[in-house]
Amino acid sequence: MQDLSKKIRLKDEAIGFVPTMGALHEGHLSLIRQARKDNDRVVVSIFVNPTQFAPNEDFRKYPRNLKRDAALCRKVKVDFIFYPDAKDMYPRNYKTTVEVCGLSDALCAKSRPGHFRGVATVVVKLFNIVQPDVAYFGQKDAQQSVIIKRMVRDLNMPLKIRVMPTVREKDGLALSSRNAYLDKREREDAVVLSRALSLAELLIKSGLKDVKRITDRIRQVIQKKDTAKIEYVSIVDMDELKPVKRISGDCLIALAARIGKTRLIDNIIIGGHLSD
């Protein structure tokens, strides 16, 4: 992959890169289409990264279907799929990690210790291997996007990060590979997450600024569903992911909940954006 990227760069062609864990859906494809529009060459990586899963999480059952993913990549005109083995990414006696301090301790990190260290480490490795000019991520994983943008800035990495809007089903549910775990009732109930965020947005537009009142209303909406168990609902600033008490300026409203046994996340951005 590194040799291939060097050859592409010698031709003065731009490389757009979409890192994924496979189980591709329309959210991934929207990133690939943007990469195709912006760049001469498009690389998609498919790697279920073991270091970002805790021992009790779904690493072994995470959906994997390379044949289907490759067919989808062909349809959207991906030039190259990078599909490494874990032993290639983490050879024997591998000891190096990357962590963005502070940002990696907020929001999802409280229930997923070490997760963002695993994410940052694998993304640095993928960037070093693929050597892209632009890498594409989705806003659904907002905390991840903030962390990666900060990491790229802090480490003077020579690429641009583009964060694209969350892609949703017609009823509002954010697309996620883990949606496949939901049964029929859970799938119907999962829509409550986006509806609660939409309500929060309406409340803010109507003039409500008190964060506690807003998060309480979000919780009330979600708790009406018996299958839902809230992990967190937080409103934080866009730069440091620190909790705010009143809405003033740009902020991120983020939540995580289990619908049945499936952990889902969602968010909206008030006032600002993550795009560039």
C-alpha positions as CSV (number, residue, x, y, z in Angstrom):
1,M,0.0,0.0,0.0
2,Q,2.8,2.4,0.8
3,D,4.6,1.7,-2.5
4,L,1.3,2.2,-4.4
5,S,0.7,5.5,-2.7
6,K,4.2,6.6,-3.5
7,K,3.6,5.8,-7.2
8,I,0.4,7.8,-7.1
9,R,2.1,10.8,-5.6
10,L,4.9,10.7,-8.2
11,K,2.1,11.3,-10.8
12,D,1.0,14.3,-8.7
13,E,-2.4,12.7,-8.1
14,A,-4.4,13.4,-5.0
15,I,-5.4,10.5,-2.7
16,G,-8.7,10.6,-0.9
17,F,-9.0,8.1,1.9
18,V,-12.0,6.6,3.7
19,P,-11.1,4.4,6.7
20,T,-13.8,1.9,7.7
21,M,-14.3,-1.3,9.7
22,G,-16.4,-2.7,6.8
23,A,-20.1,-3.6,6.9
24,L,-20.5,-0.7,4.6
25,H,-23.7,1.3,4.4
26,E,-24.9,4.5,2.7
27,G,-23.1,6.6,5.3
28,H,-19.8,5.1,4.2
29,L,-20.8,5.4,0.6
30,S,-21.5,9.1,1.0
31,L,-18.0,9.6,2.2
32,I,-16.6,7.6,-0.7
33,R,-18.6,9.6,-3.2
34,Q,-17.2,12.9,-1.7
35,A,-13.7,11.5,-1.9
36,R,-14.3,10.5,-5.5
37,K,-15.5,14.0,-6.3
38,D,-12.5,15.7,-4.6
39,N,-9.5,13.4,-5.6
40,D,-7.8,11.6,-8.4
41,R,-7.6,8.3,-6.5
42,V,-9.7,6.9,-3.7
43,V,-8.6,4.3,-1.1
44,V,-10.9,2.6,1.3
45,S,-9.5,0.6,4.2
46,I,-11.5,-2.2,5.8
47,F,-10.1,-3.3,9.1
48,V,-11.9,-4.2,12.3
49,N,-9.5,-2.8,14.7
50,P,-9.1,-5.0,17.8
51,T,-7.5,-2.3,20.0
52,Q,-10.6,-0.1,20.1
53,F,-12.8,-2.9,21.5
54,A,-13.0,-3.6,25.2
55,P,-12.9,-7.3,26.3
56,N,-16.7,-7.3,26.8
57,E,-17.6,-5.6,23.5
58,D,-18.6,-7.0,20.1
59,F,-15.3,-7.4,18.3
60,R,-15.8,-11.1,17.4
61,K,-19.4,-10.7,16.3
62,Y,-18.9,-7.3,14.5
63,P,-20.3,-7.8,11.0
64,R,-17.8,-8.8,8.3
65,N,-18.5,-9.4,4.7
66,L,-15.6,-8.5,2.4
67,K,-17.4,-9.8,-0.8
68,R,-20.4,-7.5,-0.2
69,D,-18.2,-4.5,0.8
70,A,-15.9,-4.9,-2.3
71,A,-19.0,-5.0,-4.6
72,L,-20.3,-1.7,-3.0
73,C,-16.8,-0.2,-3.4
74,R,-16.8,-1.1,-7.1
75,K,-20.2,0.6,-7.6
76,V,-18.9,3.9,-6.2
77,K,-15.6,3.6,-8.2
78,V,-13.1,3.0,-5.4
79,D,-9.6,2.6,-6.8
80,F,-8.1,0.5,-4.1
81,I,-9.2,-1.4,-1.0
82,F,-6.7,-1.8,1.8
83,Y,-7.5,-4.9,3.8
84,P,-4.8,-5.8,6.3
85,D,-4.7,-8.5,8.9
86,A,-4.4,-7.7,12.6
87,K,-1.0,-9.3,12.6
88,D,0.2,-6.9,9.9
89,M,-1.1,-3.9,11.8
90,Y,0.0,-5.1,15.2
91,P,3.1,-7.3,14.8
92,R,4.5,-9.3,17.7
93,N,5.9,-7.1,20.5
94,Y,4.0,-4.0,19.2
95,K,4.2,-1.4,22.0
96,T,3.4,2.0,20.6
97,T,0.1,3.9,21.2
98,V,-1.3,7.4,20.4
99,E,-3.6,9.2,22.7
100,V,-5.1,12.7,22.5
101,C,-5.3,13.6,26.2
102,G,-8.4,15.3,27.5
103,L,-10.5,14.8,24.4
104,S,-10.2,11.0,24.8
105,D,-11.6,11.1,28.3
106,A,-15.0,12.7,27.6
107,L,-18.4,11.4,26.4
108,C,-18.1,7.8,25.1
109,A,-14.7,7.3,26.8
110,K,-16.4,6.9,30.3
111,S,-18.0,3.6,29.3
112,R,-15.3,2.6,26.7
113,P,-12.0,3.1,28.4
114,G,-9.1,2.9,26.0
115,H,-11.4,3.1,23.0
116,F,-10.1,6.4,21.6
117,R,-6.5,5.4,22.2
118,G,-7.1,2.4,20.0
119,V,-8.8,4.6,17.4
120,A,-6.1,7.3,17.4
121,T,-3.4,4.6,17.1
122,V,-4.9,2.8,14.2
123,V,-5.7,6.0,12.3
124,V,-2.2,7.3,12.6
125,K,-1.0,3.9,11.3
126,L,-3.5,4.0,8.4
127,F,-2.5,7.6,7.5
128,N,1.2,6.6,7.5
129,I,0.5,3.6,5.3
130,V,-2.0,5.2,2.8
131,Q,-0.4,8.7,2.8
132,P,-3.7,10.5,1.8
133,D,-4.1,14.1,0.9
134,V,-7.6,14.1,2.4
135,A,-9.3,11.7,4.8
136,Y,-13.1,11.5,5.3
137,F,-15.1,10.8,8.4
138,G,-18.8,11.0,9.4
139,Q,-20.3,13.4,11.9
140,K,-22.2,10.5,13.6
141,D,-18.9,9.7,15.3
142,A,-18.4,13.3,16.3
143,Q,-16.1,12.7,19.2
144,Q,-13.9,10.6,17.0
145,S,-13.8,13.3,14.4
146,V,-12.8,16.0,16.9
147,I,-10.0,13.8,18.3
148,I,-8.6,13.0,14.9
149,K,-8.7,16.6,13.7
150,R,-6.8,17.6,16.9
151,M,-4.3,14.8,16.5
152,V,-3.6,15.8,12.9
153,R,-3.1,19.4,13.9
154,D,-1.0,18.6,17.0
155,L,1.3,16.2,15.1
156,N,1.7,18.4,12.0
157,M,0.4,15.6,9.8
158,P,0.3,16.7,6.1
159,L,-3.3,16.0,5.3
160,K,-6.8,17.5,5.5
161,I,-9.7,16.0,7.5
162,R,-13.2,16.4,6.1
163,V,-16.1,15.6,8.3
164,M,-19.3,14.9,6.4
165,P,-22.9,15.1,7.7
166,T,-24.6,12.2,9.3
167,V,-26.6,10.1,6.9
168,R,-30.0,8.9,8.2
169,E,-32.8,6.6,7.4
170,K,-36.1,8.2,6.2
171,D,-37.4,8.1,9.8
172,G,-34.3,9.8,11.2
173,L,-32.3,6.9,12.6
174,A,-28.5,7.5,12.1
175,L,-27.0,4.8,9.8
176,S,-24.7,2.5,11.7
177,S,-23.3,-1.0,11.1
178,R,-24.6,-1.9,14.5
179,N,-28.2,-1.2,13.4
180,A,-28.1,-4.8,12.0
181,Y,-28.2,-6.1,15.6
182,L,-31.7,-4.6,16.3
183,D,-34.8,-6.7,16.1
184,K,-38.0,-5.2,14.7
185,R,-39.2,-3.6,17.9
186,E,-35.8,-2.3,18.8
187,R,-35.4,-0.8,15.3
188,E,-38.7,1.0,15.7
189,D,-37.7,2.2,19.2
190,A,-34.2,3.4,18.1
191,V,-35.8,6.3,16.2
192,V,-36.4,7.9,19.6
193,L,-32.7,9.0,19.7
194,S,-32.9,11.3,16.7
195,R,-36.4,12.5,17.7
196,A,-35.1,13.5,21.1
197,L,-32.2,15.4,19.5
198,S,-34.6,17.1,17.1
199,L,-36.8,18.2,20.0
200,A,-33.7,19.7,21.7
201,E,-32.9,21.6,18.6
202,L,-36.4,23.0,18.5
203,L,-36.2,24.0,22.1
204,I,-33.0,25.9,21.5
205,K,-34.4,27.6,18.5
206,S,-37.4,28.7,20.6
207,G,-35.0,30.4,23.1
208,L,-34.3,27.7,25.7
209,K,-30.6,28.0,26.8
210,D,-30.4,26.1,30.1
211,V,-28.5,22.9,29.4
212,K,-30.0,20.9,32.3
213,R,-33.5,21.6,31.2
214,I,-32.6,20.6,27.6
215,T,-30.9,17.3,28.6
216,D,-33.8,16.5,31.0
217,R,-36.2,16.8,28.1
218,I,-34.0,14.6,25.9
219,R,-33.9,12.0,28.7
220,Q,-37.7,12.1,29.2
221,V,-38.3,11.4,25.5
222,I,-35.9,8.5,25.3
223,Q,-37.1,6.9,28.6
224,K,-40.6,6.5,27.2
225,K,-39.2,3.5,25.3
226,D,-38.9,0.3,27.4
227,T,-36.0,-1.0,25.3
228,A,-33.9,2.1,25.8
229,K,-31.3,2.5,28.5
230,I,-29.5,5.9,28.5
231,E,-25.7,5.9,28.9
232,Y,-25.2,9.6,28.7
233,V,-26.7,12.8,27.3
234,S,-24.3,15.7,27.2
235,I,-23.9,19.2,25.7
236,V,-20.3,20.2,25.3
237,D,-18.2,22.8,23.5
238,M,-16.8,22.0,20.1
239,D,-13.1,22.4,20.8
240,E,-12.4,20.7,24.1
241,L,-15.6,18.6,24.6
242,K,-16.1,20.2,28.0
243,P,-19.6,20.4,29.4
244,V,-21.4,23.7,29.1
245,K,-24.2,25.0,31.4
246,R,-25.9,27.4,28.9
247,I,-26.1,27.4,25.2
248,S,-23.9,30.2,23.9
249,G,-22.0,29.8,20.7
250,D,-21.2,26.5,19.0
251,C,-21.9,23.3,20.9
252,L,-22.4,19.5,20.4
253,I,-25.3,17.7,21.8
254,A,-24.3,14.0,22.0
255,L,-25.9,10.9,23.5
256,A,-25.4,7.2,23.8
257,A,-28.0,4.6,24.7
258,R,-28.5,0.9,24.6
259,I,-31.6,-0.2,22.6
260,G,-32.0,-3.7,23.8
261,K,-28.4,-4.9,23.9
262,T,-27.2,-2.7,21.1
263,R,-25.2,0.5,21.9
264,L,-26.0,3.4,19.6
265,I,-24.8,7.0,19.5
266,D,-26.1,10.1,17.9
267,N,-25.5,13.8,18.0
268,I,-26.4,17.2,16.5
269,I,-24.3,20.3,16.3
270,I,-25.8,23.7,17.3
271,G,-24.4,26.7,15.6
272,G,-21.2,25.3,14.2
273,H,-19.9,22.4,12.1
274,L,-17.1,19.8,12.0
275,S,-16.7,19.9,8.2
276,D,-13.2,21.4,7.7
